[in-house]
């Protein structure tokens, strides 16, 4: 009996790759920002933090150099069909990741258990 063994590649951390609209280099999806054009006929570009917004998406490295290249190449308009308002993207990249920063001296708020509010 002729038995053929099949080798299946192990999916150890394989992420889909996307191309940055600024530098045109490929990167893992979790390393890039997803951008979408705001709906209802507006030409404003929004950052899709959760990567769930509807519509065509474009991807950009969260660096000022890639943002500058994308602006210089007018890549937003081509990737998102006429979108040009990039203020939200510029604000997100220059401010860094949107992580809720809690001061180290703050004490966490504890919710009372059900029924023990009295």
C-alpha positions as CSV (number, residue, x, y, z in Angstrom):
1,X,0.0,0.0,0.0
2,X,1.4,3.4,-1.0
3,X,0.7,6.0,1.7
4,X,1.7,9.5,1.1
5,X,2.4,11.7,4.1
6,X,1.3,15.3,3.8
7,X,3.1,18.0,5.7
8,X,1.0,20.9,6.8
9,X,2.7,24.2,7.6
10,X,2.4,25.1,11.3
11,X,0.6,28.4,11.8
12,X,2.9,29.8,14.4
13,X,2.2,33.5,14.6
14,X,1.4,33.8,10.9
15,X,-0.3,37.1,10.3
16,X,-1.7,38.4,7.0
17,X,0.6,40.9,5.3
18,X,-0.5,44.3,4.2
19,X,1.2,47.0,2.1
20,X,1.9,50.4,3.6
21,X,0.6,53.2,1.4
22,X,3.5,55.4,2.5
23,X,6.7,53.4,2.1
24,X,5.1,50.6,0.0
25,X,6.7,47.9,2.1
26,X,4.8,44.9,3.4
27,X,4.2,44.4,7.1
28,X,2.2,42.3,9.4
29,X,-1.4,43.4,9.9
30,X,-0.9,44.0,13.6
31,X,2.0,46.4,12.9
32,X,0.0,48.7,10.6
33,X,-2.9,51.1,11.1
34,X,-6.0,50.5,9.1
35,X,-7.5,53.6,7.6
36,X,-11.0,54.0,6.1
37,X,-12.8,56.9,4.4
38,X,-15.7,58.2,6.5
39,X,-19.0,57.2,4.9
40,X,-21.9,59.4,3.7
41,X,-20.0,61.1,0.9
42,X,-17.4,62.7,3.2
43,X,-13.8,62.7,2.2
44,X,-12.4,62.4,5.8
45,X,-9.9,59.6,6.5
46,X,-10.4,57.9,9.9
47,X,-8.2,55.5,11.8
48,X,-9.9,52.2,12.3
49,X,-8.5,51.1,15.7
50,X,-10.5,47.9,16.0
51,X,-10.1,47.1,12.2
52,X,-13.8,46.4,11.9
53,X,-15.2,49.5,10.2
54,X,-17.1,48.9,6.9
55,X,-15.7,49.9,3.6
56,X,-12.5,49.9,1.7
57,X,-9.4,50.1,3.9
58,X,-5.8,51.3,3.5
59,X,-2.8,50.4,5.7
60,X,-0.1,52.7,7.0
61,X,2.9,52.2,9.3
62,X,2.3,54.3,12.5
63,X,5.4,56.5,11.8
64,X,5.8,60.1,10.7
65,X,8.1,59.2,7.9
66,X,5.5,56.9,6.3
67,X,2.8,59.5,6.8
68,X,4.9,62.1,5.1
69,X,5.6,59.8,2.2
70,X,1.8,59.0,1.8
71,X,1.0,62.7,1.8
72,X,3.7,63.5,-0.7
73,X,2.6,60.7,-3.0
74,X,-1.1,61.6,-2.6
75,X,-1.7,58.0,-1.6
76,X,-4.8,58.6,0.5
77,X,-6.8,59.8,-2.5
78,X,-5.8,56.8,-4.6
79,X,-6.2,54.1,-1.9
80,X,-9.5,55.5,-0.5
81,X,-11.1,56.9,-3.7
82,X,-10.8,60.6,-3.3
83,X,-10.4,60.9,0.5
84,X,-8.2,63.8,1.4
85,X,-9.0,64.9,5.0
86,X,-6.1,63.3,7.0
87,X,-6.2,65.4,10.2
88,X,-7.3,62.4,12.3
89,X,-4.5,60.2,11.0
90,X,-1.9,62.9,11.6
91,X,-3.2,63.4,15.1
92,X,-3.1,59.7,15.8
93,X,0.4,59.2,14.6
94,X,1.9,62.3,16.2
95,X,0.3,61.5,19.6
96,X,1.4,57.9,19.6
97,X,-0.7,54.9,20.5
98,X,-4.1,55.6,22.1
99,X,-3.5,53.8,25.4
100,X,-5.4,54.8,28.5
101,X,-2.7,55.9,30.8
102,X,-3.5,55.7,34.5
103,X,-1.2,57.4,37.0
104,X,0.7,55.0,39.2
105,X,-0.7,56.6,42.4
106,X,-4.3,56.2,41.4
107,X,-6.3,53.5,43.2
108,X,-8.6,51.4,41.0
109,X,-12.3,51.8,41.5
110,X,-14.0,48.7,42.7
111,X,-17.6,48.0,41.8
112,X,-19.7,46.6,44.7
113,X,-21.1,43.1,44.3
114,X,-24.7,42.7,43.3
115,X,-27.0,43.3,46.3
116,X,-24.4,44.9,48.5
117,X,-25.0,48.5,47.5
118,X,-27.0,49.3,50.7
